[in-house]
């Protein structure tokens, strides 16, 4: 045991003998208590909650744009083309709402 170790406050630290593990330092010595080291998501990853939110917004926006496109095409194109965009828009908005409703919930502390 070196002098630096005796200065450390009690707590969980990376195990000096086993990679990927944390061990409890009681302020004077390592205890037998050990656990797997906590893992963190790689930098740049997005949580599932944020992904669902982004997907539902994108689908809703695309759906509304498709519906307006269908209405606009109704004046210059065939009725079938207009209906294709209108139905696609409604489906896109519906799927966006469904994704939003079924999204994972964030557990709040307290």
MMTF fields as JSON, N, C-alpha, C and O atoms, coordinates in Angstrom:
{
  "mmtfVersion": "1.0.0",
  "mmtfProducer": "UNKNOWN",
  "numBonds": 439,
  "numAtoms": 440,
  "numGroups": 110,
  "numChains": 1,
  "numModels": 1,
  "chainsPerModel": [1],
  "groupsPerChain": [110],
  "chainIdList": ["A"],
  "bondAtomList": [4, 2, 8, 6, 12, 10, 16, 14, 20, 18, 24, 22, 28, 26, 32, 30, 36, 34, 40, 38, 44, 42, 48, 46, 52, 50, 56, 54, 60, 58, 64, 62, 68, 66, 72, 70, 76, 74, 80, 78, 84, 82, 88, 86, 92, 90, 96, 94, 100, 98, 104, 102, 108, 106, 112, 110, 116, 114, 120, 118, 124, 122, 128, 126, 132, 130, 136, 134, 140, 138, 144, 142, 148, 146, 152, 150, 156, 154, 160, 158, 164, 162, 168, 166, 172, 170, 176, 174, 180, 178, 184, 182, 188, 186, 192, 190, 196, 194, 200, 198, 204, 202, 208, 206, 212, 210, 216, 214, 220, 218, 224, 222, 228, 226, 232, 230, 236, 234, 240, 238, 244, 242, 248, 246, 252, 250, 256, 254, 260, 258, 264, 262, 268, 266, 272, 270, 276, 274, 280, 278, 284, 282, 288, 286, 292, 290, 296, 294, 300, 298, 304, 302, 308, 306, 312, 310, 316, 314, 320, 318, 324, 322, 328, 326, 332, 330, 336, 334, 340, 338, 344, 342, 348, 346, 352, 350, 356, 354, 360, 358, 364, 362, 368, 366, 372, 370, 376, 374, 380, 378, 384, 382, 388, 386, 392, 390, 396, 394, 400, 398, 404, 402, 408, 406, 412, 410, 416, 414, 420, 418, 424, 422, 428, 426, 432, 430, 436, 434],
  "bondOrderList": [1, 1, 1, 1, 1, 1, 1, 1, 1, 1, 1, 1, 1, 1, 1, 1, 1, 1, 1, 1, 1, 1, 1, 1, 1, 1, 1, 1, 1, 1, 1, 1, 1, 1, 1, 1, 1, 1, 1, 1, 1, 1, 1, 1, 1, 1, 1, 1, 1, 1, 1, 1, 1, 1, 1, 1, 1, 1, 1, 1, 1, 1, 1, 1, 1, 1, 1, 1, 1, 1, 1, 1, 1, 1, 1, 1, 1, 1, 1, 1, 1, 1, 1, 1, 1, 1, 1, 1, 1, 1, 1, 1, 1, 1, 1, 1, 1, 1, 1, 1, 1, 1, 1, 1, 1, 1, 1, 1, 1],
  "groupList": [{"groupName": "UNK", "atomNameList": ["N", "CA", "C", "O"], "elementList": ["N", "C", "C", "O"], "formalChargeList": [0, 0, 0, 0], "bondAtomList": [1, 0, 2, 1, 3, 2], "bondOrderList": [1, 1, 2], "singleLetterCode": "X", "chemCompType": "L-PEPTIDE LINKING"}],
  "groupTypeList": [0, 0, 0, 0, 0, 0, 0, 0, 0, 0, 0, 0, 0, 0, 0, 0, 0, 0, 0, 0, 0, 0, 0, 0, 0, 0, 0, 0, 0, 0, 0, 0, 0, 0, 0, 0, 0, 0, 0, 0, 0, 0, 0, 0, 0, 0, 0, 0, 0, 0, 0, 0, 0, 0, 0, 0, 0, 0, 0, 0, 0, 0, 0, 0, 0, 0, 0, 0, 0, 0, 0, 0, 0, 0, 0, 0, 0, 0, 0, 0, 0, 0, 0, 0, 0, 0, 0, 0, 0, 0, 0, 0, 0, 0, 0, 0, 0, 0, 0, 0, 0, 0, 0, 0, 0, 0, 0, 0, 0, 0],
  "groupIdList": [1, 2, 3, 4, 5, 6, 7, 8, 9, 10, 11, 12, 13, 14, 15, 16, 17, 18, 19, 20, 21, 22, 23, 24, 25, 26, 27, 28, 29, 30, 31, 32, 33, 34, 35, 36, 37, 38, 39, 40, 41, 42, 43, 44, 45, 46, 47, 48, 49, 50, 51, 52, 53, 54, 55, 56, 57, 58, 59, 60, 61, 62, 63, 64, 65, 66, 67, 68, 69, 70, 71, 72, 73, 74, 75, 76, 77, 78, 79, 80, 81, 82, 83, 84, 85, 86, 87, 88, 89, 90, 91, 92, 93, 94, 95, 96, 97, 98, 99, 100, 101, 102, 103, 104, 105, 106, 107, 108, 109, 110],
  "secStructList": [7, 7, 2, 2, 2, 2, 6, 1, 7, 1, 3, 3, 3, 3, 7, 1, 1, 1, 6, 6, 3, 3, 3, 3, 3, 7, 1, 1, 1, 3, 3, 3, 3, 3, 3, 3, 7, 7, 7, 7, 7, 7, 6, 6, 7, 7, 7, 2, 2, 2, 2, 2, 2, 2, 2, 2, 2, 2, 2, 2, 2, 2, 2, 2, 2, 2, 2, 2, 2, 2, 2, 2, 2, 2, 2, 2, 1, 7, 2, 2, 2, 2, 2, 2, 2, 2, 2, 2, 2, 2, 2, 2, 2, 2, 2, 2, 2, 2, 2, 2, 2, 6, 1, 7, 7, 7, 7, 7, 7, 7],
  "xCoordList": [0.852, 0.0, 0.892, 1.811, 0.598, 1.433, 0.767, -0.389, 1.528, 1.046, -0.165, -1.062, -0.198, -1.321, -2.628, -3.677, -2.575, -3.788, -4.364, -5.585, -3.517, -4.03, -4.711, -5.473, -4.451, -5.059, -6.424, -7.152, -6.793, -8.057, -9.225, -9.13, -10.313, -11.524, -12.145, -11.919, -12.915, -13.612, -14.571, -15.202, -14.678, -15.589, -15.25, -14.329, -16.006, -15.8, -14.802, -14.941, -13.794, -12.744, -12.469, -12.8, -11.864, -11.48, -10.566, -9.618, -10.856, -10.072, -8.664, -8.518, -7.62, -6.263, -5.799, -4.802, -6.513, -6.079, -6.956, -6.541, -8.157, -9.051, -9.731, -10.535, -9.395, -9.976, -11.488, -11.957, -12.232, -13.675, -14.434, -15.619, -13.76, -14.371, -14.077, -13.026, -15.004, -14.76, -14.711, -15.398, -13.894, -13.748, -13.891, -13.545, -14.398, -14.614, -13.345, -12.768, -12.924, -11.788, -12.375, -13.102, -12.074, -12.684, -11.949, -12.283, -10.955, -10.16, -8.811, -7.89, -8.692, -7.416, -6.964, -5.767, -7.932, -7.576, -8.71, -9.849, -8.388, -9.41, -10.242, -9.7, -11.531, -12.409, -12.64, -12.134, -13.388, -13.738, -14.901, -15.185, -15.571, -16.726, -16.269, -15.485, -16.779, -16.445, -17.702, -18.649, -17.695, -18.839, -18.34, -17.266, -19.133, -18.749, -18.731, -19.583, -17.758, -17.676, -18.88, -19.296, -19.45, -20.59, -20.163, -19.046, -21.061, -20.762, -21.491, -22.556, -20.914, -21.531, -21.729, -20.971, -22.751, -22.993, -21.856, -21.35, -21.45, -20.398, -20.817, -22.001, -19.837, -20.116, -20.836, -20.508, -21.798, -22.53, -23.744, -24.43, -24.034, -25.221, -26.43, -26.293, -27.587, -28.83, -29.685, -29.728, -30.353, -31.183, -32.419, -32.843, -33.002, -34.211, -35.35, -36.114, -35.473, -36.543, -36.378, -37.349, -35.156, -34.914, -35.081, -35.543, -34.707, -34.871, -36.357, -36.751, -37.176, -38.614, -39.214, -40.049, -38.787, -39.296, -38.942, -39.783, -37.699, -37.266, -38.012, -38.422, -38.188, -38.886, -40.349, -40.871, -41.008, -42.421, -42.588, -43.534, -41.695, -41.774, -41.531, -42.24, -40.529, -40.223, -41.404, -41.765, -42.011, -43.164, -44.337, -45.023, -44.566, -45.674, -45.425, -46.337, -44.201, -43.881, -44.007, -44.599, -43.451, -43.56, -45.018, -45.422, -45.802, -47.213, -47.969, -48.758, -47.728, -48.403, -47.972, -48.802, -46.675, -46.205, -46.84, -47.211, -46.964, -47.579, -49.053, -49.556, -49.741, -51.153, -51.301, -52.151, -50.484, -50.549, -50.162, -50.74, -49.18, -48.803, -49.949, -50.179, -50.671, -51.824, -52.92, -53.564, -53.135, -54.153, -53.719, -54.523, -52.45, -51.945, -51.955, -52.277, -51.606, -51.605, -53.013, -53.209, -53.985, -55.37, -55.792, -56.713, -55.122, -55.452, -54.768, -55.256, -53.627, -52.854, -52.657, -52.291, -52.891, -52.649, -53.945, -55.003, -53.835, -55.026, -55.488, -54.742, -56.721, -57.281, -56.539, -56.384, -56.085, -55.374, -54.063, -53.726, -53.333, -52.071, -52.345, -51.646, -53.346, -53.704, -54.098, -53.664, -54.915, -55.353, -54.177, -54.133, -53.22, -52.029, -51.288, -50.914, -51.078, -50.371, -51.202, -50.655, -52.493, -53.346, -53.37, -53.216, -53.565, -53.592, -52.221, -52.127, -51.165, -49.811, -49.538, -48.9, -50.016, -49.835, -50.561, -49.998, -51.816, -52.57, -51.91, -51.832, -51.437, -50.759, -49.473, -49.173, -48.727, -47.482, -47.748, -47.052, -48.745, -49.096, -49.571, -49.2, -50.385, -50.878, -49.752, -49.746, -48.802, -47.664, -46.813, -46.323, -46.638, -45.89, -46.535, -45.841, -47.848, -48.562, -48.428, -48.233, -48.529, -48.389, -46.998, -46.864, -45.966, -44.598, -44.463, -43.827, -45.063, -44.986, -45.71, -45.208, -46.88, -47.653, -46.926, -46.961, -46.268, -45.606, -44.158, -43.449, -43.702, -42.309, -42.0, -42.896, -40.738, -40.378, -40.496, -40.214, -40.895, -41.071, -39.78, -39.053, -39.502, -38.35, -38.747, -39.748, -37.973, -38.233, -37.631, -36.422, -38.463, -37.983, -37.755, -38.564, -36.639, -36.322, -37.201, -37.565, -37.531, -38.281, -39.627, -40.404],
  "yCoordList": [-1.183, 0.0, 1.238, 1.365, 2.141, 3.339, 4.51, 4.433, 5.587, 6.759, 7.406, 7.898, 7.41, 8.019, 7.302, 7.939, 5.989, 5.222, 5.578, 5.599, 5.858, 6.17, 7.535, 7.819, 8.386, 9.701, 9.675, 10.665, 8.579, 8.488, 8.323, 7.598, 8.995, 8.863, 7.494, 6.874, 7.041, 5.769, 5.87, 6.906, 4.796, 4.793, 3.697, 2.908, 3.657, 2.662, 3.203, 4.324, 2.391, 2.769, 1.605, 0.46, 1.895, 0.789, -0.185, 0.224, -1.455, -2.492, -2.517, -2.686, -2.351, -2.342, -3.711, -3.805, -4.77, -6.112, -6.747, -7.733, -6.221, -6.846, -5.761, -4.979, -5.726, -4.739, -4.968, -6.104, -3.891, -3.992, -4.198, -4.528, -4.006, -4.217, -3.015, -2.384, -2.714, -1.706, -2.413, -3.412, -1.883, -2.465, -1.346, -0.2, -1.668, -0.645, -0.444, -1.393, 0.82, 1.238, 1.864, 2.853, 1.31, 1.797, 2.972, 3.394, 3.495, 4.61, 4.161, 4.964, 2.838, 2.306, 1.095, 0.871, 0.315, -0.898, -1.282, -0.845, -2.101, -2.624, -3.658, -4.473, -3.631, -4.632, -5.761, -5.717, -6.755, -7.872, -7.518, -8.249, -6.405, -6.001, -5.527, -4.585, -6.204, -5.842, -5.951, -6.654, -5.25, -5.272, -4.951, -4.373, -5.332, -4.938, -3.415, -2.729, -2.904, -1.459, -0.992, -1.672, 0.159, 0.676, 1.002, 1.463, 0.758, 1.049, 2.313, 2.633, 3.015, 4.228, 4.048, 3.339, 4.696, 4.656, 5.379, 6.38, 4.886, 5.574, 7.006, 7.297, 7.879, 9.281, 9.369, 8.647, 10.24, 10.44, 9.55, 9.629, 8.699, 7.858, 8.635, 9.611, 8.203, 8.879, 7.892, 6.701, 8.392, 7.52, 7.088, 7.796, 5.935, 5.491, 6.5, 6.652, 7.186, 8.171, 9.29, 9.698, 9.784, 10.848, 10.35, 11.093, 9.098, 8.544, 8.44, 8.81, 7.944, 7.847, 9.237, 9.422, 10.198, 11.56, 12.116, 12.721, 11.911, 12.415, 11.725, 12.374, 10.415, 9.671, 10.106, 10.298, 10.259, 10.642, 12.047, 12.297, 12.953, 14.31, 14.291, 14.953, 13.531, 13.45, 12.889, 13.419, 11.814, 11.228, 12.201, 12.293, 12.915, 13.88, 15.009, 15.412, 15.515, 16.6, 16.113, 16.791, 14.936, 14.397, 14.143, 14.369, 13.676, 13.43, 14.697, 14.722, 15.747, 17.018, 17.562, 18.055, 17.474, 17.936, 17.126, 17.687, 15.814, 14.973, 15.329, 15.347, 15.612, 15.993, 17.312, 17.429, 18.297, 19.568, 19.367, 19.986, 18.496, 18.182, 17.534, 17.837, 16.64, 15.998, 16.979, 16.882, 17.931, 18.959, 19.82, 20.122, 20.215, 21.03, 20.282, 20.859, 19.009, 18.213, 17.974, 17.697, 18.077, 17.904, 18.94, 18.707, 20.077, 21.136, 20.945, 21.431, 20.231, 20.129, 18.701, 18.502, 17.708, 16.321, 15.525, 16.06, 14.268, 13.417, 13.221, 13.452, 12.795, 12.544, 11.407, 11.436, 10.42, 9.279, 9.731, 9.282, 10.611, 11.103, 11.903, 11.745, 12.746, 13.543, 12.65, 12.876, 11.642, 10.717, 9.922, 9.631, 9.567, 8.836, 9.651, 9.116, 10.932, 11.779, 12.041, 12.07, 12.229, 12.457, 11.24, 11.366, 10.061, 8.83, 8.579, 8.216, 8.767, 8.605, 9.565, 9.202, 10.786, 11.767, 11.387, 11.476, 10.961, 10.525, 9.319, 9.244, 8.378, 7.195, 7.598, 7.086, 8.508, 8.952, 9.644, 9.39, 10.506, 11.173, 10.133, 10.196, 9.186, 8.141, 7.304, 7.019, 6.906, 6.125, 6.983, 6.487, 8.255, 9.146, 9.253, 9.22, 9.38, 9.441, 8.109, 8.096, 7.004, 5.677, 5.495, 4.982, 5.906, 5.821, 6.665, 6.244, 7.863, 8.729, 8.11, 8.167, 7.522, 6.918, 5.709, 5.484, 4.931, 3.703, 3.91, 2.936, 5.151, 5.421, 4.962, 4.895, 4.645, 4.275, 5.489, 6.616, 5.258, 6.339, 6.541, 5.586, 7.791, 8.12, 7.97, 8.537, 7.214, 7.049, 8.239, 8.463, 8.993, 10.165, 9.805, 9.123, 10.281, 10.018, 10.865, 11.993, 10.301, 11.094, 10.675, 11.236],
  "zCoordList": [0.0, 0.0, 0.0, 0.809, -0.923, -0.996, -0.269, 0.149, -0.133, 0.609, -0.061, 0.624, -1.401, -2.124, -1.81, -1.72, -1.643, -1.368, -0.002, 0.158, 0.985, 2.313, 2.34, 3.264, 1.347, 1.277, 0.596, 0.663, -0.054, -0.792, 0.171, 1.161, -0.127, 0.684, 0.436, -0.603, 1.384, 1.217, 0.039, -0.169, -0.726, -1.865, -2.855, -2.639, -3.945, -5.002, -6.015, -6.505, -6.321, -7.266, -8.214, -7.905, -9.368, -10.259, -9.522, -8.852, -9.652, -8.981, -9.576, -10.787, -8.748, -9.281, -9.776, -10.492, -9.402, -9.789, -10.857, -11.466, -11.112, -12.085, -12.924, -12.416, -14.209, -15.117, -15.251, -15.199, -15.42, -15.596, -14.296, -14.311, -13.179, -11.867, -10.978, -11.095, -10.102, -9.077, -7.725, -7.509, -6.822, -5.492, -4.475, -4.76, -3.295, -2.275, -1.458, -0.927, -1.37, -0.537, 0.713, 0.622, 1.878, 3.118, 3.754, 4.861, 3.056, 3.575, 4.067, 4.211, 4.332, 4.805, 3.991, 3.812, 3.499, 2.752, 1.812, 1.983, 0.821, -0.091, 0.648, 1.395, 0.45, 1.069, 0.077, -1.044, 0.477, -0.414, -1.336, -2.285, -1.065, -1.872, -3.248, -3.371, -4.282, -5.661, -6.509, -6.155, -7.627, -8.54, -9.946, -10.113, -10.964, -12.326, -12.438, -11.874, -13.166, -13.361, -14.161, -15.099, -13.806, -14.571, -16.001, -16.24, -16.934, -18.333, -18.742, -18.214, -19.676, -20.2, -21.689, -22.352, -22.203, -23.642, -24.35, -23.843, -25.508, -26.253, -26.591, -26.762, -26.682, -27.01, -28.348, -29.29, -28.42, -29.668, -29.823, -30.842, -28.839, -28.936, -28.435, -27.698, -28.833, -28.465, -27.666, -27.976, -26.652, -25.826, -26.616, -27.53, -26.277, -26.966, -26.876, -27.829, -25.755, -25.602, -26.625, -27.263, -26.782, -27.745, -29.18, -30.046, -29.432, -30.777, -31.134, -32.24, -30.218, -30.477, -30.704, -31.589, -29.907, -30.052, -31.429, -32.093, -31.854, -33.157, -34.295, -35.257, -34.185, -35.241, -35.335, -36.434, -34.191, -34.226, -34.805, -35.552, -34.473, -35.03, -36.535, -37.293, -36.962, -38.389, -39.169, -40.22, -38.655, -39.344, -39.394, -40.412, -38.321, -38.306, -39.306, -40.029, -39.348, -40.288, -41.726, -42.566, -42.011, -43.371, -43.744, -44.885, -42.781, -43.044, -43.387, -44.331, -42.621, -42.889, -44.25, -45.014, -44.553, -45.865, -46.998, -48.028, -46.809, -47.839, -48.021, -49.144, -46.918, -47.033, -47.788, -48.671, -47.448, -48.182, -49.644, -50.538, -49.881, -51.254, -52.008, -53.178, -51.339, -51.967, -52.292, -53.337, -51.394, -51.658, -52.835, -53.718, -52.85, -53.949, -55.268, -56.306, -55.24, -56.472, -56.982, -58.165, -56.107, -56.538, -57.567, -58.35, -57.562, -58.52, -59.87, -60.89, -59.877, -61.12, -61.616, -62.774, -60.771, -61.16, -61.061, -60.732, -61.347, -61.295, -59.85, -58.899, -59.722, -58.399, -57.697, -56.476, -58.441, -57.854, -57.202, -56.106, -57.87, -57.309, -56.041, -55.04, -56.083, -54.919, -53.745, -52.616, -54.012, -52.952, -52.396, -51.2, -53.26, -52.815, -51.754, -50.711, -52.017, -51.066, -49.81, -48.707, -49.958, -48.789, -47.87, -46.655, -48.462, -47.651, -47.035, -45.863, -47.809, -47.267, -46.135, -45.146, -46.272, -45.213, -43.939, -42.847, -44.073, -42.89, -42.232, -41.005, -43.037, -42.478, -41.753, -40.674, -42.348, -41.728, -40.392, -39.409, -40.357, -39.097, -38.078, -36.906, -38.521, -37.615, -37.039, -35.841, -37.87, -37.376, -36.434, -35.419, -36.763, -35.872, -34.5, -33.484, -34.462, -33.18, -32.443, -31.228, -33.152, -32.543, -31.949, -30.838, -32.672, -32.154, -30.897, -29.931, -30.902, -29.738, -28.539, -27.417, -28.768, -27.675, -27.096, -25.887, -27.95, -27.498, -27.092, -26.837, -27.025, -26.693, -25.279, -24.437, -25.011, -23.633, -22.71, -23.116, -21.523, -20.553, -19.768, -19.495, -19.41, -18.598, -17.137, -16.7, -16.39, -14.963, -14.231, -14.29, -13.551, -12.819, -11.357, -10.729, -10.84, -9.434, -8.537, -8.871, -7.4, -6.428, -6.348, -5.576]
}
